[in-house]
Amino acid sequence: MINILIIKFGALGDVVRSSYILPGLHEKYNNSNIYWLTSESAYDLLRFNPYIVNLCTPNHNFKLLSGINFDVVISLDDELDILELIQDLSVKVSFGAYLSNESIQYTDNVSAWFDMGLLSRFGKEKADKLKKRNQLEHNQIFENMLSIKIDQAKFYNSNFIIQKLEKTFDNNFYNIGINSGAGGRWTSKQLNEVEAIKLINKLLTLKINGKKVRLYLLGGVNEDSRNRRIALNFSESVFYLGCSDNLLEFAARIGCLDYLITSDSLALHLAISHQVKNLSFYAPTSASEVGTFNTGVKLVSLSSDYCSYSGVCDNKTITSERIFDLFLTHVECYEVS
């Protein structure tokens, strides 16, 4: 029996897309047990994944890991406190980041990924240039690094939660989710509120596949205020169901949609992994890196600082008009009233 340990704590969207490696690992090491060490906040995103034998956090089953001899260790985070946890387990990292003499290092076989990150051996300036030049999707990079196949994106949830949330949506309408915010870290990822309102007004003029449009404002706690402000501009056909820290309910809502328009965020990766058609927009982060598995289209900033990973990146060219025009190229059949 081959024991595999994956260490991935965050960000939440990265946890979802990193889980796409699991079927490929299971196929490559066909007699294996896969363990995953993650954060408390990301736990629910992996909780129902059938490929994981044991899901652990620093406060849940962590001591269990110290009693296992791991044949393959995949370390996908570069934060010092996480790498100290790995060091405490006394495991040898096969792929990814690790501590050596109190210095953060990464194995050569993952250089295609880590050379573009904050940990890059080349320094941030070159790392940013590599990131901007990169044309490979996350799944393609990880296929190459781990010598596996990543054929699909899939999210696993509770059937009870899915059935409960399905009742929220009326299939007589074309249900579009709008996730215009982006949390608190990368404010330049988000769509300007004025542009979000303009976009919603444009979408409300449509019938898609013969159905009137209904719009749902989505987001977490950080988006609550902006979504409430946006909702005040509309009396019907635009719904804000409130924010929730229940990630499984959030995932189920997205899985019920016909379409999602979103920033580069957790919502995007949940749409991809539910095979929900999507349109995503990018200013500070790389569009090339996001693999949509043929579910989505991407809108990229026209500003010179695109893909600069700056919290104050210029996102003025991410407009309602550009988003709407791209959306119309992606839906199958529409009419404007």
C-alpha contacts under 8 A as a table, 3 or more apart, distances in Angstrom:
res1	aa1	res2	aa2	distance
1	M	31	N	5.41
1	M	32	S	5.32
1	M	33	N	7.12
2	I	29	Y	7.00
2	I	31	N	6.10
2	I	32	S	4.36
2	I	33	N	6.21
2	I	70	F	7.44
2	I	71	D	6.05
2	I	72	V	7.84
3	N	32	S	5.63
3	N	33	N	4.95
3	N	34	I	6.15
3	N	35	Y	7.60
3	N	68	I	7.87
3	N	69	N	7.00
3	N	70	F	4.86
3	N	71	D	5.42
3	N	72	V	6.61
4	I	32	S	7.01
4	I	33	N	6.08
4	I	34	I	4.74
4	I	35	Y	5.99
4	I	70	F	5.73
4	I	71	D	6.06
4	I	72	V	4.75
4	I	73	V	5.86
4	I	74	I	7.82
5	L	34	I	6.00
5	L	35	Y	4.77
5	L	36	W	5.68
5	L	37	L	7.41
5	L	70	F	6.57
5	L	72	V	6.30
5	L	73	V	4.77
5	L	74	I	6.18
6	I	34	I	7.55
6	I	35	Y	6.23
6	I	36	W	4.70
6	I	37	L	6.21
6	I	73	V	5.97
6	I	74	I	4.74
6	I	75	S	6.02
6	I	76	L	7.62
7	I	36	W	5.87
7	I	37	L	4.83
7	I	38	T	6.19
7	I	73	V	7.85
7	I	74	I	6.19
7	I	75	S	4.81
7	I	76	L	5.92
7	I	77	D	7.07
8	K	15	V	6.41
8	K	18	S	7.93
8	K	36	W	7.44
8	K	37	L	6.39
8	K	38	T	5.30
8	K	39	S	7.81
8	K	75	S	6.74
8	K	76	L	5.36
8	K	77	D	5.84
9	F	12	L	7.78
9	F	15	V	6.84
9	F	37	L	7.22
9	F	38	T	4.26
9	F	39	S	4.74
9	F	42	A	6.76
9	F	77	D	6.93
10	G	13	G	7.47
10	G	14	D	6.12
10	G	15	V	5.74
10	G	38	T	7.69
10	G	39	S	7.19
10	G	42	A	7.04
10	G	77	D	7.62
11	A	14	D	5.16
11	A	15	V	6.26
12	L	15	V	5.08
12	L	16	V	6.53
12	L	42	A	6.03
12	L	45	L	7.94
12	L	266	L	5.97
13	G	16	V	5.17
13	G	17	R	6.42
13	G	265	S	6.05
13	G	266	L	4.01
13	G	267	A	7.51
13	G	268	L	7.79
13	G	269	H	5.82
13	G	270	L	7.70
14	D	17	R	5.20
14	D	18	S	5.84
14	D	266	L	7.75
15	V	18	S	5.08
15	V	19	S	6.27
15	V	42	A	7.23
15	V	45	L	7.60
16	V	19	S	5.33
16	V	20	Y	7.34
16	V	45	L	6.75
16	V	46	L	7.76
16	V	155	F	7.47
16	V	266	L	7.85
16	V	269	H	6.58
16	V	270	L	7.30
17	R	20	Y	5.54
17	R	139	N	7.90
17	R	153	A	7.40
17	R	269	H	6.53
18	S	21	I	6.03
19	S	22	L	5.68
19	S	46	L	7.78
20	Y	23	P	6.92
20	Y	24	G	7.94
20	Y	139	N	7.68
20	Y	150	I	6.47
20	Y	152	Q	7.00
20	Y	153	A	5.66
20	Y	154	K	6.99
21	I	24	G	5.47
21	I	25	L	6.20
21	I	139	N	7.90
21	I	142	F	7.52
21	I	143	E	7.82
21	I	148	I	7.70
21	I	149	K	7.80
21	I	150	I	6.11
22	L	25	L	5.12
22	L	26	H	6.06
22	L	51	Y	6.32
23	P	26	H	4.99
23	P	27	E	6.17
23	P	51	Y	7.05
23	P	150	I	7.44
24	G	27	E	5.08
24	G	28	K	6.09
24	G	148	I	5.15
24	G	149	K	5.19
24	G	150	I	5.96
25	L	28	K	5.01
25	L	29	Y	5.89
25	L	30	N	7.90
25	L	148	I	6.49
26	H	29	Y	5.31
26	H	30	N	5.34
26	H	31	N	7.74
26	H	32	S	6.79
26	H	34	I	7.98
26	H	51	Y	7.35
27	E	30	N	5.01
28	K	148	I	6.64
29	Y	32	S	5.69
33	N	52	I	7.42
33	N	53	V	5.91
34	I	51	Y	6.79
34	I	52	I	5.16
34	I	53	V	5.47
34	I	54	N	7.12
35	Y	52	I	5.71
35	Y	53	V	5.72
35	Y	54	N	4.98
35	Y	55	L	5.97
35	Y	56	C	7.54
36	W	52	I	6.78
36	W	54	N	6.61
36	W	55	L	5.05
36	W	56	C	6.04
37	L	55	L	6.22
37	L	56	C	4.73
37	L	57	T	5.41
37	L	58	P	7.73
37	L	62	F	7.85
38	T	42	A	6.48
38	T	43	Y	6.48
38	T	55	L	7.58
38	T	56	C	6.27
38	T	57	T	5.13
38	T	58	P	7.72
39	S	42	A	5.29
39	S	43	Y	6.19
39	S	57	T	5.48
39	S	58	P	7.17
40	E	43	Y	5.27
40	E	57	T	6.02
40	E	58	P	7.79
40	E	59	N	7.79
41	S	44	D	7.42
42	A	45	L	5.50
42	A	46	L	7.20
43	Y	46	L	5.68
43	Y	47	R	5.96
43	Y	55	L	7.67
43	Y	57	T	7.53
44	D	47	R	4.75
44	D	48	F	7.65
44	D	247	L	6.62
44	D	248	L	6.59
45	L	48	F	7.70
45	L	156	Y	7.98
45	L	247	L	6.90
45	L	248	L	6.98
46	L	49	N	5.36
46	L	55	L	7.55
46	L	156	Y	7.54
47	R	55	L	7.08
47	R	157	N	7.90
48	F	156	Y	5.46
48	F	157	N	5.71
48	F	158	S	6.92
49	N	52	I	5.98
49	N	155	F	7.59
49	N	156	Y	5.43
49	N	157	N	7.81
50	P	53	V	7.49
50	P	156	Y	7.97
52	I	55	L	6.48
55	L	61	N	7.79
56	C	59	N	7.81
56	C	60	H	5.42
56	C	61	N	5.22
56	C	62	F	5.76
57	T	60	H	4.86
57	T	61	N	6.63
57	T	62	F	5.95
58	P	61	N	7.47
58	P	62	F	5.35
59	N	62	F	6.42
61	N	64	L	5.28
61	N	65	L	7.29
62	F	65	L	5.64
62	F	66	S	7.50
63	K	66	S	5.51
63	K	67	G	7.35
64	L	67	G	5.75
64	L	68	I	7.30
65	L	68	I	5.50
65	L	89	L	7.09
66	S	89	L	5.19
66	S	90	S	7.60
69	N	91	V	7.92
70	F	73	V	6.63
70	F	91	V	7.03
72	V	93	V	7.28
72	V	94	S	5.74
73	V	91	V	7.45
73	V	92	K	6.74
73	V	93	V	4.88
73	V	94	S	5.05
73	V	95	F	6.41
74	I	93	V	6.30
74	I	94	S	6.00
74	I	95	F	4.75
74	I	96	G	5.85
75	S	93	V	6.64
75	S	94	S	7.95
75	S	95	F	6.12
75	S	96	G	4.57
75	S	97	A	5.47
75	S	98	Y	7.32
76	L	95	F	7.99
76	L	96	G	5.59
76	L	97	A	6.48
77	D	82	I	7.19
77	D	83	L	7.73
77	D	96	G	7.77
77	D	97	A	6.61
78	D	82	I	7.28
78	D	83	L	6.80
78	D	97	A	5.79
78	D	98	Y	7.61
78	D	104	I	7.35
78	D	119	L	6.82
79	E	82	I	5.51
79	E	83	L	6.37
80	L	83	L	5.13
80	L	84	E	6.12
80	L	104	I	7.44
81	D	84	E	5.12
81	D	85	L	6.53
82	I	85	L	5.15
82	I	86	I	6.61
83	L	86	I	4.99
83	L	87	Q	6.22
83	L	97	A	7.38
83	L	98	Y	5.73
83	L	99	L	6.18
84	E	87	Q	4.92
84	E	88	D	6.24
84	E	99	L	7.20
85	L	88	D	5.04
85	L	89	L	6.59
86	I	89	L	5.15
86	I	90	S	6.75
86	I	91	V	6.76
86	I	98	Y	7.53
87	Q	90	S	5.21
87	Q	91	V	6.85
87	Q	98	Y	7.69
87	Q	99	L	6.99
93	V	96	G	6.63
93	V	97	A	7.33
93	V	98	Y	6.65
93	V	107	T	7.89
94	S	107	T	7.29
95	F	106	Y	7.64
95	F	107	T	5.87
95	F	109	N	6.48
95	F	110	V	6.20
95	F	146	L	7.91
96	G	106	Y	5.08
96	G	107	T	5.43
96	G	109	N	7.81
96	G	110	V	5.87
96	G	114	F	7.92
97	A	104	I	6.87
97	A	105	Q	5.57
97	A	106	Y	4.07
97	A	107	T	6.58
98	Y	104	I	5.83
98	Y	105	Q	5.45
98	Y	106	Y	5.95
99	L	102	E	5.70
99	L	103	S	5.45
99	L	104	I	4.75
99	L	105	Q	6.04
100	S	103	S	5.12
100	S	104	I	6.37
100	S	105	Q	6.69
104	I	119	L	7.67
105	Q	119	L	7.81
106	Y	110	V	7.19
106	Y	111	S	7.51
106	Y	114	F	7.39
107	T	110	V	5.92
107	T	111	S	7.04
108	D	111	S	5.29
109	N	112	A	7.73
109	N	145	M	6.07
110	V	113	W	5.68
110	V	114	F	6.29
110	V	145	M	5.76
111	S	114	F	5.10
111	S	115	D	5.17
112	A	115	D	5.85
112	A	116	M	7.25
112	A	141	I	6.91
112	A	145	M	7.57
113	W	116	M	5.83
113	W	117	G	7.08
113	W	141	I	6.94
114	F	117	G	5.04
114	F	118	L	7.72
114	F	119	L	6.42
114	F	120	S	5.68
115	D	119	L	7.18
115	D	120	S	4.31
115	D	121	R	6.39
115	D	122	F	6.97
115	D	127	A	5.95
115	D	130	L	7.64
116	M	120	S	6.04
116	M	126	K	7.89
116	M	127	A	4.32
116	M	128	D	6.34
116	M	129	K	7.99
116	M	130	L	5.69
116	M	131	K	5.20
117	G	120	S	5.34
117	G	124	K	7.45
117	G	127	A	6.03
117	G	128	D	7.65
117	G	131	K	7.89
118	L	123	G	7.56
118	L	124	K	6.08
118	L	127	A	7.37
119	L	123	G	7.52
119	L	124	K	7.94
120	S	123	G	5.45
120	S	124	K	6.70
120	S	127	A	6.10
122	F	125	E	7.87
122	F	126	K	5.98
122	F	127	A	6.49
123	G	126	K	5.94
123	G	127	A	6.12
124	K	127	A	4.87
124	K	128	D	6.02
125	E	128	D	5.36
125	E	129	K	6.58
126	K	129	K	4.99
126	K	130	L	6.16
127	A	130	L	5.09
127	A	131	K	6.11
128	D	131	K	4.97
128	D	132	K	6.19
128	D	307	C	7.92
128	D	308	S	6.66
128	D	309	Y	7.89
129	K	132	K	5.12
129	K	133	R	6.17
130	L	133	R	5.12
130	L	134	N	5.99
131	K	134	N	5.26
131	K	286	S	7.28
131	K	307	C	7.59
132	K	286	S	6.84
132	K	307	C	5.91
132	K	308	S	7.72
134	N	288	S	7.04
134	N	289	E	7.43
135	Q	288	S	5.28
135	Q	289	E	6.78
136	L	140	Q	6.01
136	L	141	I	6.31
136	L	288	S	6.35
136	L	289	E	5.91
137	E	140	Q	5.15
137	E	141	I	6.29
137	E	288	S	5.87
137	E	289	E	4.10
137	E	290	V	5.41
137	E	291	G	5.14
138	H	141	I	5.23
138	H	142	F	6.26
138	H	289	E	5.17
138	H	290	V	5.99
138	H	291	G	6.31
139	N	142	F	5.13
139	N	143	E	6.00
139	N	150	I	6.42
139	N	291	G	6.55
140	Q	143	E	5.02
140	Q	144	N	6.32
140	Q	150	I	7.73
141	I	144	N	5.29
141	I	145	M	6.21
142	F	145	M	4.97
142	F	146	L	5.89
142	F	147	S	7.88
142	F	148	I	7.89
143	E	146	L	5.53
143	E	147	S	5.46
143	E	148	I	4.97
143	E	149	K	5.58
143	E	150	I	6.31
144	N	147	S	5.18
144	N	148	I	7.05
150	I	153	A	7.95
152	Q	273	S	7.98
152	Q	293	F	6.87
153	A	272	I	6.63
153	A	273	S	4.57
153	A	274	H	7.64
153	A	275	Q	7.88
153	A	293	F	7.05
154	K	272	I	7.82
154	K	273	S	4.24
154	K	274	H	6.17
154	K	275	Q	7.96
155	F	270	L	7.06
155	F	273	S	5.21
155	F	274	H	6.36
157	N	161	I	7.49
157	N	162	I	7.25
157	N	248	L	6.51
157	N	251	A	7.91
157	N	252	A	7.50
158	S	161	I	5.31
158	S	162	I	6.34
158	S	248	L	7.58
159	N	162	I	5.01
159	N	163	Q	6.09
160	F	163	Q	5.31
160	F	164	K	6.21
161	I	164	K	5.07
161	I	165	L	6.17
161	I	248	L	7.25
161	I	249	E	6.41
161	I	252	A	6.89
162	I	165	L	5.30
162	I	166	E	6.09
162	I	249	E	7.59
162	I	252	A	5.27
162	I	253	R	7.88
163	Q	166	E	5.22
163	Q	167	K	7.03
164	K	167	K	5.91
164	K	168	T	7.80
165	L	168	T	5.44
165	L	169	F	7.71
165	L	249	E	7.06
165	L	252	A	6.27
165	L	253	R	6.06
165	L	256	C	7.73
166	E	169	F	5.85
166	E	252	A	7.76
166	E	253	R	7.35
166	E	256	C	6.12
167	K	170	D	7.45
169	F	175	N	7.40
169	F	256	C	7.14
169	F	257	L	7.95
170	D	173	F	5.96
170	D	175	N	7.84
171	N	174	Y	6.87
171	N	175	N	7.54
172	N	211	K	6.62
172	N	212	K	7.99
173	F	211	K	5.16
173	F	212	K	5.30
173	F	213	V	5.69
173	F	214	R	6.13
174	Y	207	K	7.91
174	Y	208	I	6.45
174	Y	209	N	7.78
174	Y	211	K	5.58
174	Y	212	K	6.02
174	Y	213	V	4.81
174	Y	214	R	6.02
174	Y	258	D	6.22
175	N	213	V	6.11
175	N	214	R	4.97
175	N	215	L	5.96
175	N	216	Y	7.39
175	N	257	L	5.38
175	N	258	D	5.24
175	N	259	Y	6.61
176	I	213	V	7.14
176	I	214	R	6.17
176	I	215	L	4.89
176	I	216	Y	6.21
176	I	257	L	6.03
176	I	258	D	5.95
176	I	259	Y	4.79
176	I	260	L	5.59
176	I	261	I	7.46
177	G	215	L	5.74
177	G	216	Y	4.70
177	G	217	L	5.98
177	G	218	L	6.47
177	G	254	I	7.32
177	G	257	L	6.59
177	G	259	Y	6.27
177	G	260	L	4.60
177	G	261	I	6.17
177	G	262	T	7.98
178	I	215	L	6.98
178	I	216	Y	6.02
178	I	217	L	4.99
178	I	218	L	5.84
178	I	260	L	6.04
178	I	261	I	5.06
178	I	262	T	5.99
179	N	182	A	7.86
179	N	217	L	6.20
179	N	218	L	4.85
179	N	219	G	5.87
179	N	260	L	7.44
179	N	261	I	6.21
179	N	262	T	4.55
179	N	263	S	6.48
179	N	267	A	7.02
180	S	190	Q	5.58
180	S	191	L	5.18
180	S	192	N	7.90
180	S	193	E	7.92
180	S	196	A	6.85
180	S	217	L	7.99
180	S	218	L	7.70
180	S	219	G	7.84
180	S	261	I	7.57
180	S	262	T	5.63
180	S	263	S	5.94
181	G	187	T	7.92
181	G	189	K	7.38
181	G	190	Q	4.54
181	G	191	L	6.38
181	G	219	G	6.76
181	G	223	E	5.80
181	G	226	R	7.84
181	G	262	T	7.91
181	G	263	S	6.69
182	A	185	R	7.74
182	A	186	W	6.55
182	A	187	T	6.40
182	A	189	K	5.83
182	A	190	Q	5.15
182	A	223	E	7.52
182	A	263	S	6.28
182	A	264	D	7.32
182	A	265	S	6.14
183	G	186	W	6.89
183	G	187	T	7.16
183	G	220	G	7.39
183	G	222	N	5.36
183	G	223	E	6.68
184	G	187	T	6.18
184	G	222	N	6.37
185	R	311	G	7.22
186	W	189	K	5.64
186	W	190	Q	7.79
186	W	284	P	7.87
186	W	310	S	7.56
186	W	311	G	5.08
187	T	190	Q	5.81
187	T	311	G	5.84
187	T	312	V	7.16
188	S	191	L	7.92
188	S	283	A	6.66
188	S	284	P	6.44
188	S	310	S	7.63
188	S	311	G	5.64
188	S	312	V	5.74
188	S	313	C	5.51
188	S	314	D	7.08
188	S	315	N	6.25
189	K	263	S	6.01
189	K	264	D	6.69
189	K	281	F	7.81
189	K	282	Y	6.39
189	K	283	A	5.99
189	K	284	P	6.38
189	K	285	T	7.64
189	K	315	N	7.59
190	Q	263	S	5.92
191	L	195	E	6.71
191	L	196	A	6.26
191	L	263	S	7.31
191	L	315	N	7.99
191	L	318	I	6.97
191	L	319	T	7.79
192	N	195	E	5.24
192	N	196	A	6.16
193	E	196	A	4.87
193	E	197	I	6.29
193	E	226	R	7.35
193	E	230	I	7.10
194	V	197	I	5.25
194	V	198	K	6.33
195	E	198	K	4.98
195	E	199	L	6.05
195	E	319	T	5.95
195	E	320	S	5.17
196	A	199	L	5.06
196	A	200	I	6.25
196	A	230	I	7.80
196	A	320	S	6.57
197	I	200	I	5.15
197	I	201	N	6.31
197	I	230	I	6.44
197	I	233	N	7.64
198	K	201	N	5.18
198	K	202	K	6.35
198	K	320	S	6.04
199	L	202	K	5.10
199	L	203	L	6.22
199	L	320	S	4.67
199	L	321	E	7.18
199	L	323	I	7.60
199	L	324	F	6.64
200	I	203	L	5.05
200	I	204	L	6.16
200	I	215	L	7.67
201	N	204	L	5.23
201	N	205	T	6.91
202	K	205	T	5.57
202	K	206	L	7.53
202	K	324	F	7.23
203	L	206	L	5.61
203	L	213	V	7.22
203	L	324	F	7.45
204	L	212	K	7.95
204	L	213	V	6.02
204	L	214	R	7.57
204	L	237	S	7.82
205	T	336	V	5.59
205	T	337	S	5.37
206	L	212	K	6.70
206	L	213	V	6.48
206	L	334	Y	6.58
206	L	335	E	5.69
206	L	336	V	4.67
206	L	337	S	6.11
207	K	210	G	5.61
207	K	211	K	5.15
207	K	212	K	4.67
207	K	213	V	6.14
207	K	334	Y	5.47
207	K	335	E	5.25
207	K	336	V	6.42
207	K	337	S	7.44
208	I	211	K	5.20
208	I	212	K	6.55
208	I	213	V	7.03
208	I	331	V	7.55
208	I	332	E	7.76
208	I	333	C	5.72
208	I	334	Y	4.31
208	I	335	E	6.61
209	N	332	E	7.16
209	N	333	C	5.16
209	N	334	Y	6.01
210	G	333	C	7.81
210	G	334	Y	7.26
213	V	237	S	7.23
214	R	237	S	4.91
214	R	238	V	6.11
214	R	239	F	7.87
215	L	237	S	6.12
215	L	238	V	4.71
215	L	239	F	6.17
216	Y	238	V	5.85
216	Y	239	F	4.82
216	Y	240	Y	5.82
216	Y	241	L	7.58
217	L	227	N	6.26
217	L	231	A	7.82
217	L	238	V	7.43
217	L	239	F	6.19
217	L	240	Y	5.00
217	L	241	L	7.43
218	L	223	E	7.94
218	L	227	N	7.51
218	L	240	Y	7.05
218	L	241	L	7.83
218	L	242	G	7.93
218	L	243	C	7.45
219	G	222	N	7.40
219	G	223	E	5.24
219	G	224	D	6.85
219	G	227	N	7.75
219	G	243	C	6.15
219	G	267	A	7.93
220	G	223	E	5.39
220	G	224	D	6.44
220	G	243	C	5.03
220	G	244	S	6.05
220	G	245	D	6.66
221	V	224	D	5.22
221	V	243	C	5.60
221	V	244	S	6.76
221	V	245	D	7.15
222	N	225	S	7.43
223	E	226	R	5.47
223	E	227	N	6.03
223	E	243	C	7.68
224	D	227	N	5.29
224	D	228	R	6.18
224	D	242	G	6.99
224	D	243	C	5.95
225	S	228	R	5.19
225	S	229	R	6.25
226	R	229	R	5.09
226	R	230	I	6.16
227	N	230	I	5.04
227	N	231	A	6.02
227	N	240	Y	6.94
228	R	231	A	5.11
228	R	232	L	6.39
228	R	240	Y	7.18
229	R	232	L	5.37
229	R	233	N	7.35
230	I	233	N	5.74
230	I	234	F	7.74
231	A	234	F	5.62
231	A	235	S	7.97
231	A	238	V	6.80
231	A	239	F	6.98
231	A	240	Y	6.58
232	L	235	S	7.42
234	F	237	S	7.74
234	F	238	V	6.35
235	S	238	V	7.23
236	E	239	F	7.59
244	S	247	L	7.54
244	S	249	E	7.92
244	S	250	F	7.27
246	N	249	E	5.53
246	N	250	F	6.40
247	L	250	F	4.92
247	L	251	A	6.04
248	L	251	A	5.03
248	L	252	A	6.13
249	E	252	A	5.00
249	E	253	R	6.19
250	F	253	R	5.25
250	F	254	I	6.48
251	A	254	I	5.25
251	A	255	G	6.22
251	A	267	A	7.65
251	A	270	L	6.07
252	A	255	G	4.95
252	A	256	C	6.41
253	R	256	C	5.25
253	R	257	L	6.86
254	I	257	L	5.41
254	I	260	L	7.58
254	I	267	A	7.30
254	I	270	L	6.86
254	I	271	A	6.02
254	I	274	H	7.79
254	I	276	V	7.76
255	G	270	L	7.53
255	G	271	A	6.44
255	G	274	H	5.38
255	G	275	Q	7.89
255	G	276	V	6.60
257	L	260	L	6.95
257	L	276	V	6.76
258	D	276	V	6.24
258	D	277	K	6.71
259	Y	276	V	5.89
259	Y	277	K	4.91
259	Y	278	N	5.49
260	L	268	L	7.69
260	L	271	A	6.98
260	L	276	V	7.12
260	L	277	K	6.44
260	L	278	N	4.65
260	L	279	L	6.38
261	I	278	N	5.72
261	I	279	L	4.81
261	I	280	S	5.92
262	T	265	S	7.37
262	T	267	A	6.96
262	T	268	L	6.16
262	T	278	N	7.52
262	T	279	L	6.34
262	T	280	S	4.93
262	T	281	F	6.69
263	S	267	A	7.94
263	S	268	L	7.03
263	S	280	S	5.43
263	S	281	F	5.33
263	S	282	Y	6.82
264	D	267	A	7.86
264	D	268	L	6.15
264	D	280	S	6.26
264	D	281	F	6.50
264	D	282	Y	6.45
264	D	285	T	7.60
265	S	268	L	5.42
265	S	269	H	6.93
266	L	269	H	5.34
266	L	270	L	6.24
267	A	270	L	5.11
267	A	271	A	6.19
268	L	271	A	5.15
268	L	272	I	6.27
268	L	278	N	7.45
268	L	280	S	7.06
269	H	272	I	5.02
269	H	273	S	6.09
270	L	273	S	5.09
270	L	274	H	6.18
271	A	274	H	5.10
271	A	275	Q	6.11
271	A	276	V	4.97
271	A	277	K	7.15
271	A	278	N	6.90
272	I	275	Q	5.04
272	I	276	V	5.98
272	I	277	K	7.43
272	I	278	N	7.51
272	I	292	T	5.67
272	I	293	F	7.03
272	I	295	T	6.27
272	I	296	G	7.69
273	S	276	V	7.68
275	Q	295	T	6.05
276	V	295	T	6.47
277	K	295	T	4.86
277	K	296	G	5.53
278	N	295	T	6.22
278	N	296	G	4.50
278	N	297	V	6.51
279	L	296	G	5.46
279	L	297	V	4.94
279	L	298	K	5.69
279	L	299	L	7.42
279	L	323	I	7.94
279	L	327	F	6.87
280	S	296	G	7.42
280	S	297	V	6.55
280	S	298	K	4.96
280	S	299	L	6.16
281	F	287	A	7.80
281	F	298	K	5.72
281	F	299	L	4.51
281	F	300	V	5.80
281	F	301	S	7.67
281	F	318	I	7.08
282	Y	285	T	5.85
282	Y	286	S	6.79
282	Y	287	A	6.11
282	Y	298	K	7.62
282	Y	299	L	6.24
282	Y	300	V	4.91
282	Y	301	S	5.97
282	Y	306	Y	7.75
282	Y	307	C	7.88
282	Y	318	I	7.82
283	A	286	S	7.77
283	A	300	V	6.30
283	A	301	S	4.92
283	A	303	S	7.96
283	A	305	D	7.82
283	A	306	Y	5.06
283	A	307	C	6.15
283	A	313	C	6.64
283	A	314	D	7.03
283	A	315	N	5.48
283	A	318	I	7.69
284	P	305	D	7.36
284	P	306	Y	5.42
284	P	307	C	4.48
284	P	308	S	5.21
284	P	309	Y	4.61
284	P	310	S	5.80
284	P	311	G	7.33
284	P	313	C	5.69
284	P	315	N	7.98
285	T	306	Y	7.19
285	T	307	C	4.58
285	T	308	S	6.78
285	T	309	Y	5.67
286	S	289	E	5.61
286	S	290	V	7.32
286	S	306	Y	7.94
286	S	307	C	5.20
287	A	290	V	5.59
287	A	298	K	6.80
287	A	299	L	7.95
287	A	300	V	6.87
288	S	291	G	7.50
292	T	295	T	5.32
292	T	296	G	5.52
292	T	297	V	7.94
293	F	296	G	7.64
297	V	326	L	7.80
297	V	330	H	7.31
299	L	318	I	7.56
299	L	322	R	7.85
299	L	323	I	7.02
299	L	326	L	7.71
300	V	306	Y	7.71
300	V	318	I	7.37
301	S	306	Y	5.82
301	S	315	N	6.17
301	S	316	K	7.85
301	S	317	T	5.62
301	S	318	I	5.89
302	L	306	Y	6.99
302	L	317	T	5.96
303	S	306	Y	5.68
303	S	314	D	6.35
303	S	315	N	7.17
303	S	316	K	7.98
303	S	317	T	6.96
305	D	308	S	5.45
305	D	313	C	6.33
305	D	314	D	6.71
306	Y	313	C	7.20
306	Y	314	D	7.60
308	S	313	C	7.15
309	Y	313	C	7.49
310	S	313	C	5.19
314	D	317	T	7.90
315	N	318	I	5.59
316	K	319	T	6.82
318	I	322	R	6.93
318	I	323	I	7.35
319	T	322	R	5.42
319	T	323	I	6.27
320	S	323	I	5.14
320	S	324	F	5.91
321	E	324	F	5.18
321	E	325	D	6.11
322	R	325	D	5.25
322	R	326	L	6.22
323	I	326	L	5.27
323	I	327	F	6.03
324	F	327	F	4.97
324	F	328	L	6.29
325	D	328	L	5.30
325	D	329	T	6.75
326	L	329	T	5.24
326	L	330	H	6.64
327	F	330	H	5.18
327	F	331	V	6.47
328	L	331	V	5.61
328	L	334	Y	7.70
329	T	332	E	7.97
331	V	334	Y	7.13
